Amino acid sequence: MTNDVKPSLIPLCVICIVIFLITIGMYSHGHFQKPEFCIYDALVRNQPNAAKEDQRILLVTVNEGDLNNEKLGNWPINDTNLSKILNELIACEPTVIGLNLYRDNPIHPSGELKNSLDTTLLNHANIISITKIKSQFVPGIAPPNAHLNHPERVGFNDLPIDTTIDNIIRRGLLYLDDGQTIYQSFALRLALIYLSQFNITEKPDPIDPNQLKLGHTTFTPFSTDDGAYVNADAKGYQFLLDFQGPRKFETLSFSDILDSNFDKNQVEQKIVIIGSAAESLRDIHQTPLPHDWFGVEVHAAIVNQLLRLSLEDDSLPKSWTNWQELVWIFAWCIIGGCLGYFIHSPMRLIPALILSIFTQGLFIWLMFTQGIWILTATPIICLLLTAVIAHFYQHHDSLKTTKKLLQKSNEQLKEYAKDLEEKVQKRTQDLSSKNTELETTIKTLKETQSQLVMQEKLASLGLLTAGIAHEIKNPLNFVNNFALLSADLVDELQEELDTLKTSISEDKLGGIVDVLTNLKANSQKINEHGKRADTIVKGMLAHSRGKSENKESININSMLNEYINLVYHGMKAKDPNFNFKIEHDLDQEIPKLGVYPQEIGRVFMNIINNACYATLEKSKSNGSEFNPTISLSTKNNPDHVEIRIKDNGIGIDPLLKEKIFTPFFSTKPTGEGTGLGMSISYDIITGEHGGTLDFDSKPGEYTEFIITLPKSG
């Protein structure tokens, strides 16, 4: 009996290893980046050692009031007025002035030909201007004409933004190169000029010459997988920002400078950074801090960190190595598995899990205060998953034992009832007077038996319901991942079987191969239907959600080209033999429209995908004689823009026209569509943008969707 209740550690080990491997697989594909960075940002916001002020840095900004100041004229500020501001500041003897305004083209006031700004820039070597480095997707911006031959007075102001995660700035740049020239960043230029008075210059680290040493600190370059990053863009020489400097810097406005409404002491011997602080100029960035920062503030924060790292005892934020992170995650898998496996009561398991998470959080907070960033969300997910699954397994094992005992008791009860019936039948003839009493006893016994069976069923149903309740908590994609894992294991087993062909008879080998083939097909079917269910759930969520972004001015023609190319390459990736012709008739007079880009993109993607599907189906039946074609056209009307997407595919039955935009209705075979794409598209166009969505089709010849978007959106 003791062997029946003694827990085996083998299932626990298997659960921990499987959950660990699945979690690491998802983590390596970036699925946990958002929760990890949410926690990281909260740690940054609440770090206890953030500085209150920095007397070394002064911001001179143009605000909304300055834009309406007649002394400054229209924006952008002309060269004469900008030169006046620079000369006012230079007269106060700052250490360095950083001009965080693009001046690649001269801006002369009316009637003036002499460029006073060029003269000011040439006469003062401590004025640093900005440039933007040209990249594959972004055109470069040149520095002012006066600095074209003085690259030592220019720094790039490019900022690495986590665009694949949440568009937040968490890193700074020291250097960039275009393959020919190495450029210094705007913030580094300013910091080096200030640090030169302390005889601090940039130099290679004595231990590793490939790393920069600045004052007390060696800057270890950011790599693609530091912290919670997965395959991040690590071009140039990057480092993590700690945001331990002031949340607000001392600031003067352009009007203050022109009106001489400031003291010389506010500028003398300081790093002065000139830039925009007007929301209408749109130089605004998100950071881990609670409020958005203007670009000039971000550069000030970077300069502040460079000064602290060079002159003080501060250190760069660090993260664990990959193997340390793996050990950390696996340790929490084991903790969660042990808690779920050995704590049988959910009422005791939940407080134990809460205490474990609190302990982990306290440790992570203490390490973060020492400048070490440790993964948080991923180990918590491992902890909870292994605890729930181990607890469910242990509960299920106990249920099987209880069920066996109930079955044994039921069999004994049935045997007793059978013996009793035989005795009653034998004694009925001699004990007729007690027949009624015996029938009542038999009836009572049968009712008792039925009650026991019902109680057994209710107990099993209750336990099953509790198990399902725990299982529902697990994400649906576990089904998909386990199915894929099973298919991979079958492939591995087939590879092992190939090496043993000579030691197994052909009959047995054929049977084993058939079983493995069926097992792999079953796994693929499980994965296929799991993905189908996941797609429907996501579609329903998408169908019910509201807008999640702000409107932006978009070139509709460029967006159409972008999505037709995206779908084209996607179709080629799925079926290299499939090809289609793209025809364009785009009105170049169409102005930019205020739309929700992500939502309009989904509409284009849905319609173009359906067009590709229609032409693909037609090509299957018509063969090489058919030339699939998709036509894109736009037209600029007085009050709206008209967009047409046409294909020469299989067309749509006129009887189905009223159902096309109905949720969950699809013309595709079961398993190939959710029936939500056109419904969502209709809501986006009519509900969110105030436009119209209709179509014209002739079965077997063409389908054309017509979208209208108002210009006043």
N, C-alpha and C positions, 0 to 999 in steps of 0.2 A: 504493500500500500504506500509505503514511503517513496518507492521509486516512481509511483504515479504522480505524486504532487511535487517532487523535487524539480525545480526549474532547470532547464538546460540553457547553457550560455551560448550554444551554437546559433540558435535563431537570433539572439540579441546581437551577436557579432555580425551576422549576415545583414540584419536591419541597419546597423550603424554604417557598415561599409557601403551598402547600396545607396542609402540616403546621402552619404558623403560624396560618392561618385556622381550622383545625379546633381547634387547642389553645386559641386565644383564645375560640372559641365555647363550648368545654367549660368554660373558666375563668370566662367571664361567667355561666354557669349554676351556678357554685359547686361543680363536680365536683372541684376540686383544693384545696378549703379545708382538708380534714382533714390531708393531708400537709404543706401549708404551715404549719398551726398546730402540728403535731408538731415541725417544725423550729424554729419561733418559740419554742415552749415550751422546747426544749432550749437555745436561745441564752439565754433568760431565766435558766434554772437555772444556767448556767455563766458568766454575765457576771462579769468579774473585779473590778468595783468595787462590789460589794454591801457595805453597812455592817454592822459587827458588832453595834452596839448604838445605842440612842437614849435618852439620859438625860432627855429632855424628856417621855417618855410612860411611864405606869404603867398596867397592866391590873389591875383588881380583878374577879375572876371567881368564879362559883359552879361548883365541880367536883363530881365524883361523891361525894367524901367529905362535902362540905357538904350534899348532899341527905339524908344520914343523920345530920346534926348536930341533936340535939334542941333546941339553942338557936335554930336557925333555923325549926324547925317544919316543917310540910308545904310542898311546893312547889306553886304559886308562893309565894315568901316574902311574908309579910303586910306591910302598910304600916308597922306599928310597928317591926319588925326592920329593914326597909329604911331607915326614917328614922334608926334608930340607926347604921347603917353610914354613911349620908350625913353625919350629924353628926360621927362619929369622923373622917371624912376632911376635912370642912370645918375642923375644929379644927386641922388640920395646914397650913392655908392653901395649898391647891392653886390654880393659876391658873384652871382650869376643870374641871368634872366632867361627863362625858357618861354619861347613863343609857341604855344600850342594852338596856332591858327594856321591853316593852309594859305600860303601867299605865293602860289606858283605863277600867278598872273598879276601884273601891276593893276592897281585900282586908283586912277588919277581923279581928283576932284575936277569939277567942270572948269575948263579954261586953264588948267595947270598942266604943264608938260614935264617939269623937272620932278624926278622921283626922289623925294626926301627920305623915303624909307630905305632905299638902297644905300644912301649915304650913311644913315645911322647904323645900319647893319655892318657896313664895311669898316666903320670907324671904331666899333666896339667889339672886341673879340670875345667878350663874356656874354654875348647874346647868342643863344642856341635856338635854331628854328627846327621845324619838323618836315619830314617827308613820309610818304607811304610806299612801302616796297611792293613792286609789281608781283602778282602771283598768277596762277592759272585761271582763277575765277575773278580776281579783283584787279582793275587797272591801277598802276602806280600813280602817285602824285609827286611832282617835283618840288624841291625846296625853293625859296625865293631866289630870284635871279642873282642877287648879290652874293649868295652862298653857293652858287653852282661850282665855283672854283675853290671853295673852302669847305671840303667835306668834314673837316674836324669841327666845324660849327653846326653840324646837322646831325640829328638823331631821328630814327624812325619811331613813330608813335603807334605801331601795330600792337594789338593786345590779343593774346590767345584766349578765345572764348569757347566754353564747353557747349558748342552748338549741338552736338549729338546727344546731350543730356538735358540741359535746361537753360542754355544761353546765359550762364553765369560766369563771371571772371573770377578764377581762383589761382591763376598763375601769372607770373611776370616774365618778360623777355629781356635778356641782356644783349644778345647778338643774333643776327640773321645773315644768311649769305644766299646769293643768287647763283652760286656756282663759279663766280668770278671775283666778287668783292665781299668782304665781311663788313657788315654795318653794325654800329653801336646804337642801342636804344636811346630814346629821348631822356628817360629817367637816369640811365647810366651816365650819359654826358653831363647832366646837371650835377649828379652826385660826385663824379670824378673832379670837376672843377672846384666844388666845395671842399672835397677831401684833400686837394693838393696843398692847402694851407697847413695840413697836418702831416705833409710828406707821405701821404698814402696814395699809391698808384696801383693800377691793375698789373698783376704779374702772375706767372704760372705757379701753381702749387709745387713746393719742393719735392713732395712725395709723388704726385701725379701731375706732370707738366701739362696734361690735357685739360686740367681743371683750373678755374680762375680763383686766385686768392686776392681778397680785398680787405686790407686791415687785418682784423682778428679772424676772419671767416673765409673758409674755402667753400666755394659754391659748387656743390655736386649737381651736375645737370639732371634735370627731370627726365625720367624714362617713361616709355609708353604704358607700363603696368604699375607705376607707383601708386600706393594706397589702393583706393577702390577703382582707379582708372583701368579700363580694358581697351587696349589698342588705341590709345590716345595719340593725337598728333603731337609729336615731341620735336618738331623741327626747330632749328636754332638752338640757343642756349637758354633753357627755361628753368624757373625755380618756383616753388610754391609760395604764395603770399600768405603771411600770418595775420594780417589785419590787426596787429597789436598797437598800431599807431593811433593818433587821434581820430575820432569819428567826425570831427569838424575841424577845419583849419582856419586860421585867421585870414580874413578876406576883405579886400577893398574892391569897389566897383570902378568901371571906366570913368563914370561921372565924378567919383571921389578924386581920381587922379587929375582929370582936366580942371576941376574946380579947386585943386590944391587942398582938398579937405582931408588931410592926413598929416601925421608927424613923420619927420625924417627917420626917427628911431624905428618906425614900423617897417622900414625898408632896408636900412643900413646893415651891411654884412649878412644879408639873408639870401636864401634861394627864392627868387620870385618867379612864379609860374603864371603865365597869362593864358586865359582860355575862356570857354563859354560856360555860363551857368544859367542860361535861359532855356526853358523847356521847349520853346518853339523852335530852337536851333537843333534839337534832337540829338545832341551829343550826350546821351544818357546810357548808363550801363547798369546791369544787375550784378550785385556782389552777394556773398553770404550774409552781409549785414542787413538789418531790417529795411533800410531805405535804399532807393536807387542812388547811384553816384554819377556826377558829371565826369566826363573824360579827364578834365583838369584835376579833379579830386583823386581819381584812380592813379594818375601819374604822381601826384603828391604823396599818396600812400606808398607807392613803390620807392620813391626817393627816400621817404622816411625809413622804410625797412632797410634800404642799402646803407643809410647812415648808421642805423642802430647796429647792424651786423658788422660794420667796419670799425666803429668807435666804441661800442659798448659790449656787454657780455652776452647779448642775444645770440641765438643760434637758429639755423634754418629748420623749418618743420621737416621731420623725417617720417618714413614709413618702414614697416617690417619688410624683410625679403620674402620672396615667393614661398620658400620652404617654411619659413616661420609662420606665414599666414595659413598654409595648409595644415600645419601641426595645430595651430590655434583653432581652426574650424573643426578638425577631426576631434579635438579634445571636447568641444561642446556637443558634437554628435554622441560621443560616449556618455557624457553627463546626462543628456536628454534621454538616451536609450536606457540607462540604468534607472533613472527616476521613473520612466513610464513602465518599465518591466517589473521593478520590485515594489513600487507603491501601488497597491491594488485599488485603493479608494480614490475616485476623482476628487473628492472634497479635500484630500490631503495632497494629491498630485498638483492641483492648481496653485496652492500657496508655495509649494516647493519650486515650481517653475518661476513664479513671480520673484521669489527670493534669489533664484539663480540669475535671472535677468538683471535684478537690482545689483547683485554682486559684480556681474560682468560690466554693467554700466559704470559703477563706482571705479573699478579698475581702469576702464578705458578713459574716464574723466581724469584720473590721477596721471595716467601716462600722457594724455593730451596736454596737461598743464606743464609737462616736462618736454614738450615739443615732439612727441611721438604719436603718429596717427595710426590707429589700429582699426581693422574691419569690425563693424558692429552688427549691421543688419543680417549679413550672411550667417554668422554663427548663431544668432538668435533664431533665424529660420531653421537651421539645422537642429538646434535644441528642441524647438517645438515639434518639428516633423518627426524626429526620432522618438520623442516622448509619446506623441499621440499614436504613432504606428506600433511602437513596442507595447504600449498600454492596451491597444486594441487586440494585438496578437495574444497577449497574456490573458485578456478577458475572453477572447474567443476560445483559447485552450481550456480555460476553466469551464466555459459553457459546454464544450464537448464532454468533459468529465461528468458534469451534472446530468447531461442528457443520457449518458450511458447508465447512470444510477437510476434515473427515472424509467428508462426502458426496462431495466431489470425488475424494478418494483411493479411495473405494469404487467410484465409477463407472469410474475408470481400471483398478481391479483386475478389475472385471467384464468390461471390454473385453479386457483381457489374457487372461483365462480363456477368453473366447469365441474369440479368435484361436488360442489354443493348442489348443483342442478341434478346430477346423477342420484345423489342421496335423496333428494326431494322426490324425484320420480319413483324411486323404489319404495319410499314410505308413503306415497300418496294413497295407495290402495288400502293400507292398514290405518292411516291417520287422516281420514277424510275430514274429521272434525277440526283438525289443525291446518287444513288446506289454505284457508284464507290467511292465517298468520304466516304460513310459509311463503305464499305468493307475495305478501307484503314485504317479507324479509328479502326475497329475491329482487323485488322491485327496488327496494332500498339499496341493495348491493349494486345493482346495475346503475342506479343514479349516482352512487358513490364512485363507481368506476368511470362513468361519464364525466363527473366533476373532476376526478383526478386527471383524466385525459385532457379535459378542457384547461385545467390549471397548468398542465404541462405545456399545452400549446400557447396559453397566455404568457407563461414564463419565458418560453422560447421566443415568442413574438416581442416581449418587452426587451429581452436581451438583444435580439436582432435589431430592434428599433434603436436602442442605445448605440449599438455598433455602427449602424448606418449614420446616426447623428454625428458620431466621431469621424466617420469616413468622409461625410459631406464636406468637412472642413478642408480636406486635401484638395488642391487645385486639380482641375480636370486634366491638365496636361501631364499629370503623372501617368494616366492611362497611355497617352501617346508615347511618353519617354520609355515606359516599361515595355511597350510593344516593340519599339525600335531596338531597345536593348536585347529583347528576346530574339529578334531577327538577326542582330549582330552575333549573338551567341550561337544561333543555328549555323551562320556562315562559318564561325570559328570551328564548330563541331564538324561541319562538312570538310573543312580543311584538314582537321585531324584525321577524319575518316579516310581522306585520300591517301594519307601516309600509311594507313593500315589495310589497304585494299588486298595486299597479297596474303594477309593472315586471316581474311574473312571470306567465306564462301560467297559465290555470286548471288545465290538465293537470299541469304541473310543480308548481304550488302544492298541488294535491290530493295528489300523491305525497309531497311534503315533509311535509305535515301528517300523512299516514298514518305515515310513518317516525317523526316526532316523537312521535305518539300511542303507537306501539308501544314506542318507546324509554322514554317516561315510564312506561308500564305495566310494562315489564321492570324498571325501577328500583324501582317500588313493590313488585313481587313479590320482588325481591332484599331490600329492606328488611323486607318482611313475614316472609320465611323467616329472615332474620338475627335479627329480634326473637324469632321462635319458638325458634331455637337458643339465644339468650341467655337466654330465659325458662326453658328446660329446664335449662341449666347452673346458673342461680341457684337453681332449685328443688331440684336435686340437692345443691347446697351447703347450702341451708337444711335439707334432709332429714337431713343428716349432722351438722350442728353441734349443740353442746350449748347449755345455758342461758348467756345473756350478761348477765343482769341479776339484781337482788335482788328478793325478793318484797316487795310493798307491799299495804297495806290499801286495798281498792278497793270502791267502791259499784257492784255489778254492774248495778243498774237504770240508773244514769247512764251506765255504759259501753255498755250495749245501746242506749240512746237516741242516744248519740254516734255509734255506728257505723252504725245504721240511717239516721240523717240524712246521714252521710258518703256511704254507698252511694247514697242517694236523689239527692243532688245530683250525684254522679258519673254516675249513669244519665241524669239530665236533661241533663247536659253532652254525653253521647254521642248521645242521642236525645231531642230536646225534645218529641217527640210522645208518648213513652212516659210513663205515669204509673201509680202503684199506691197502694192504700190501706194504711195502717199501723194495726193494731189493737194496743192495749196492755192487758195484764192483769198488772200488776206488783205483787208482794207488797211493801208498804212496810216490813214487819217484818224483812226480810232484813238481817242485820248485815253489816258490811264483812268481806270475805274476803281472806286473805293469798294473793295470786296473783302471777304474773309478768305485769304489765299488757300488755307488748308481745305476749307469746305468746297470751294470751287474746284480745287484740284481733285477732290474725291469724285465730283460730278463728272469731270472730264475723264478720269480714270475708269469709272463705271461704264460710261457710254462707249469709250474707245475699246475697252475690253469686250463688251458685248458685240461691237462691230467686228472685232477680230474673230470672236467665236462664230459669228454668223458666216463670215467668209471662209473660215476653216471648215465648217460643216458642209458648205456648198462645194468646196474644193475636193472633199472626200468623195462626193458623188459624181462630180463633173470631170475629175482628173486633170491632166495637164492642159486641156483646152480652156480651162477657166483661169482668168487673171484676177486674183483678189485685189480690190482697190478700196481705199478709204480716202474720202475727200473732206478737207477742212476749208471752211469759208467764213469770213466775217464781213459785216457791213455796218457802216457808221450811219445811223439815223438821227434825226434832230433830237429826240428825247431818250433814245435807248440804242443799245448795241445788239445786233443780231448775230448769233453764232450757229452755224450749221455743221453737223457731223454726219456724213453719209457713207454707207457701205453698199456694195453690190452683192450682199450675201443672200441668205435664204428668205429674208423678209419675215413679216409678222401677219398672222391671220387677222383679218378685220374684226372677227367676232371676239378677239381677245383685247381689243384696243382699250376698253373701259377697265380692264383688270391689270394693265401693265404697271400702273403706279400704285397698285394695292399691296400692302405689306404681305410678305411670304408667298406671293404669287410669282412663279418663274416659268419661262418657256423651255428652260433647260431640263435634261433628264435628272432624275433623283440622284443627289450626291454631287452634282456639278454646280449648283447655285443655291443660295439661301433664300432668294426671293425678297431681299431687303434692299438691294443696290439701287434700283430705280425708285423705290419708295423714299429712301433717304435722299436721293438726288432731287426728287420733286419737292420735298420739304425744304431742302437747302435753297433751291432757286426761288420758290414762291414764298416760303415763310421767312427765311433769313435775309433774302436780298430783294424781295418785292418784284421779282421778275416772273417769267412764264416758261413752262417746259412742255413741249408737245412733240408729236412725231407724225411722219407720213411714211407709209410702207405699202409695197406691193409684193405679195408672196412670190418667192422665187426670183425676184429681180432686185429689190433694193429696200433699204430702211434709212430714213433721214430724220434725225432729231434736231429740233429747232429750239434754241435757248435765246431769250431776250433778257437783258440786264439794264435797268434804268441808269442813266448817267448821274442822277442826283443821289446815288447810294452813298 
